[in-house]
Amino acid sequence: MYSTSTKYALLALIELAARRTSGHLTGKDLSKATGTPRDFLTKVMQTLVRAGLLRAKRGRRGGYEFDRPPSQITIAQVARAVEGPQVFDKCIFSLQPCSGVKRCPHHHRWNPVRAQIMTFVKSTNIAALALDIRAADTRSSVEERGGATRVLMNPEVKPVSDLRNRRGHPVDKI
C-alpha cells in the first residue's frame, strides 16, 4: 500500500524514537538497527530532513534527531513527506486518483476501508509506535531457562545455573 521508502522512513523514525535517550543516531546505526540498505535509507532521511521532521548534524558526533517531538509526528505526515500530498488519494482499483466525484465501480467497498486507514494513520504517532517497540523488546528479553524466568536487563548477568565458584565448580545454591 505504501512505498518501500515510506516503510523505511517509518522504521527509522520508530527506531530513533525508541532510542531517544542516546541523542543523535547515524544513518549507519539506523540502517543496521532496521535492516535497511544504508544508501537508500540516507536518501529517505534527507527527505525527512527537508520536510522538517528531522534535523541532520554532520561531523564526528553527527547523525539524525527529531526536529519536533515524535508524539507530534503521525504516520500520515511521514507518508506525505515521502510520497507527496496525493498519497492518500490513490485508489487500489484505478490508476487515477480517487476524487470522489468520478467513482470507480468499487468505490462503495473501498471508501469505508480507506476512511478507517486514514483515521489510523492520522491518529497514530511515532512515539506511540516506539512504545510498542520498547514493550516488545521487554517481552522478548524474558528468557525461559531451567524452569526459572529472568529478565535480561544486562547481558553480562548470568543465570544461576551458570554461576561458578573461584575454583570453577558450579554453584548449586545462592
C-alpha positions as CSV (number, residue, x, y, z in Angstrom):
1,M,0.0,0.0,0.0
2,Y,2.9,2.4,0.8
3,S,6.2,2.6,-0.9
4,T,9.3,1.0,0.4
5,S,10.6,4.5,1.0
6,T,7.8,5.2,3.4
7,K,8.2,1.9,5.2
8,Y,12.0,2.6,5.6
9,A,11.2,6.1,6.9
10,L,8.7,4.7,9.5
11,L,11.2,2.0,10.6
12,A,14.0,4.6,11.0
13,L,11.8,7.1,12.9
14,I,10.4,4.5,15.2
15,E,13.9,3.3,15.9
16,L,15.1,6.8,16.5
17,A,12.2,7.5,18.9
18,A,12.8,4.1,20.7
19,R,16.4,5.1,21.3
20,R,15.7,8.7,22.1
21,T,17.9,8.8,25.2
22,S,21.1,8.2,23.1
23,G,20.9,11.5,21.2
24,H,21.8,11.6,17.5
25,L,21.8,8.3,15.6
26,T,23.9,8.0,12.4
27,G,22.5,6.6,9.2
28,K,24.8,3.7,9.6
29,D,23.3,2.9,13.1
30,L,19.7,3.3,11.9
31,S,20.4,1.1,8.8
32,K,21.9,-1.6,10.9
33,A,19.1,-1.5,13.6
34,T,16.3,-1.5,11.0
35,G,17.9,-3.9,8.4
36,T,17.5,-1.3,5.6
37,P,20.1,-0.5,2.9
38,R,22.2,2.3,4.1
39,D,22.4,4.4,0.9
40,F,18.7,4.1,0.3
41,L,17.9,5.0,3.9
42,T,20.2,8.0,3.7
43,K,18.1,9.4,0.8
44,V,14.9,8.8,2.7
45,M,16.3,10.5,5.8
46,Q,17.3,13.5,3.7
47,T,13.7,13.7,2.5
48,L,12.5,13.7,6.2
49,V,15.0,16.5,7.0
50,R,13.7,18.6,4.1
51,A,10.1,18.0,5.3
52,G,11.1,19.4,8.7
53,L,10.6,16.1,10.6
54,L,14.2,15.6,11.4
55,R,17.5,17.6,11.8
56,A,20.7,16.3,10.5
57,K,24.0,17.1,12.2
58,R,27.3,16.5,10.3
59,G,30.6,15.5,11.7
60,R,32.0,13.0,14.2
61,R,29.1,13.4,16.6
62,G,26.6,13.8,13.9
63,G,23.5,11.9,13.0
64,Y,19.8,12.5,13.0
65,E,17.5,13.8,15.7
66,F,13.8,14.9,15.7
67,D,13.0,18.4,14.8
68,R,9.9,18.2,17.0
69,P,8.7,15.6,19.5
70,P,7.9,12.2,18.0
71,S,4.5,12.5,19.7
72,Q,3.7,15.3,17.2
73,I,4.6,13.2,14.1
74,T,2.0,10.9,12.6
75,I,2.2,8.1,10.1
76,A,0.2,10.4,7.7
77,Q,2.8,13.2,7.9
78,V,5.6,10.7,7.2
79,A,3.8,9.2,4.2
80,R,3.0,12.7,2.8
81,A,6.6,13.8,3.3
82,V,8.0,10.8,1.4
83,E,5.3,10.2,-1.2
84,G,3.8,13.6,-1.7
85,P,0.4,15.1,-0.8
86,Q,-1.7,12.8,-3.0
87,V,-0.6,9.7,-1.3
88,F,-4.0,9.2,0.3
89,D,-5.9,9.9,-2.9
90,K,-4.8,6.7,-4.5
91,C,-7.4,4.1,-5.4
92,I,-6.3,0.5,-5.3
93,F,-8.6,-0.3,-8.2
94,S,-7.6,2.5,-10.6
95,L,-4.6,4.3,-11.9
96,Q,-6.3,7.6,-11.4
97,P,-6.6,9.3,-8.0
98,C,-9.9,8.9,-6.2
99,S,-11.6,12.3,-6.4
100,G,-14.9,11.0,-5.0
101,V,-16.7,12.7,-8.0
102,K,-15.8,10.2,-10.7
103,R,-16.1,7.0,-8.9
104,C,-14.9,3.5,-9.9
105,P,-17.3,0.6,-9.6
106,H,-15.6,-0.5,-6.3
107,H,-15.8,2.9,-4.6
108,H,-18.6,1.8,-2.3
109,R,-16.3,-1.0,-1.0
110,W,-13.0,0.8,-0.8
111,N,-14.0,4.2,0.5
112,P,-15.1,2.9,4.0
113,V,-11.8,1.0,4.3
114,R,-9.8,4.0,3.2
115,A,-11.6,6.1,5.8
116,Q,-10.6,3.7,8.5
117,I,-7.0,3.7,7.3
118,M,-7.0,7.5,7.2
119,T,-8.2,7.6,10.8
120,F,-5.5,5.3,11.9
121,V,-2.6,7.0,10.1
122,K,-3.7,10.5,11.2
123,S,-4.1,9.5,14.8
124,T,-1.1,7.2,15.3
125,N,2.2,8.9,16.1
126,I,5.8,7.8,16.1
127,A,6.1,8.0,19.9
128,A,3.2,5.5,20.4
129,L,4.9,3.1,17.9
130,A,8.2,3.5,19.7
131,L,6.5,2.5,22.9
132,D,5.2,-0.6,21.2
133,I,8.8,-1.5,20.2
134,R,10.1,-0.9,23.8
135,A,7.3,-3.2,25.1
136,A,8.1,-5.9,22.6
137,D,11.8,-5.7,23.4
138,T,11.0,-6.1,27.1
139,R,8.8,-9.1,26.4
140,S,11.3,-10.7,24.1
141,S,14.1,-10.2,26.6
142,V,12.4,-12.5,29.0
143,E,14.2,-15.8,28.8
144,E,13.0,-19.2,29.9
145,R,15.9,-21.2,31.4
146,G,15.7,-24.3,33.6
147,G,12.1,-23.5,34.8
148,A,13.2,-20.1,36.1
149,T,12.3,-16.9,34.2
150,R,14.7,-14.0,34.3
151,V,14.7,-10.6,32.6
152,L,17.9,-9.9,30.7
153,M,18.4,-6.2,31.7
154,N,22.2,-6.8,31.4
155,P,23.6,-9.5,29.1
156,E,26.5,-9.8,31.5
157,V,24.3,-11.2,34.2
158,K,24.5,-15.0,34.2
159,P,21.7,-17.3,35.2
160,V,22.1,-19.1,38.5
161,S,22.9,-22.4,36.6
162,D,26.0,-20.7,35.0
163,L,27.4,-19.3,38.3
164,R,30.7,-20.8,39.4
165,N,32.9,-20.5,42.5
166,R,36.6,-19.4,42.4
167,R,37.7,-22.9,41.6
168,G,35.4,-23.1,38.6
169,H,32.9,-25.5,40.1
170,P,29.1,-24.9,39.5
171,V,27.3,-23.2,42.4
172,D,24.2,-25.1,43.3
173,K,22.7,-22.6,45.7
174,I,23.0,-18.9,46.4
